[in-house]
Each structure stands twice: as structure tokens, then as C-alpha cells.
Amino acid sequence: MSKLLLQKIGHLTILAEYEDKSLMCKCDCGNIVTRSRSLLYNGTTSSSCGCLKGRAIAQGISRK
């Protein structure tokens, strides 16, 4: 078993690692997403499925 499995990064829990180094992750909200391992670890990619952005927009909060 990979050391990455079940590791949590932000709101994402890693479920599987593919040969191309992408990761299948489950967000705390329940959505399943695929993320690039390198982008997820260096902070370039969101640490959620996108649900946080939707919540922020609904609440009138934006990142600047």
C-alpha cells in the first residue's frame, strides 16, 4: 500500500494513485476528484473539489 493512501491534504483524502502520478481523492463534501500529485503537493491546485469556491461565492467572499 502506498504511503499516500488515506493521507489528507486540505479537504481531500487520497484514495488511489495512478501510474501517471495523478491521485483520486475524496473531498470532505463527498465529491470524488482527480488531481495531479505534483500540483496538489506544491499548492498550485485547490485543496478541495471546488466546493469551497462555490460556498465563498454564495457568501459574497472572494480571494484577491
Residue pairs with C-beta under 8 A, 6 or more apart in sequence:
2 17
4 14
4 17
4 23
4 37
5 14
5 15
5 16
5 17
6 13
6 14
6 15
7 13
7 14
8 14
9 25
9 40
9 41
9 47
10 46
10 47
10 48
11 27
11 28
11 29
11 47
11 48
11 49
11 51
11 52
12 25
12 26
12 27
12 28
12 33
12 35
12 40
12 47
12 48
12 49
13 25
13 26
13 27
13 28
14 23
14 24
14 25
15 23
15 24
15 25
15 26
15 32
16 23
16 24
17 23
17 24
17 37
18 24
18 34
21 36
21 37
21 38
22 34
22 35
22 36
22 37
23 34
23 35
23 36
23 37
23 40
24 32
24 33
24 34
25 32
25 33
25 34
25 35
25 40
25 49
26 32
27 33
27 48
27 49
27 51
28 48
29 48
29 49
29 51
31 49
31 50
31 51
32 49
33 49
33 50
35 45
36 45
39 45
40 47
46 52
46 53
56 62
56 63
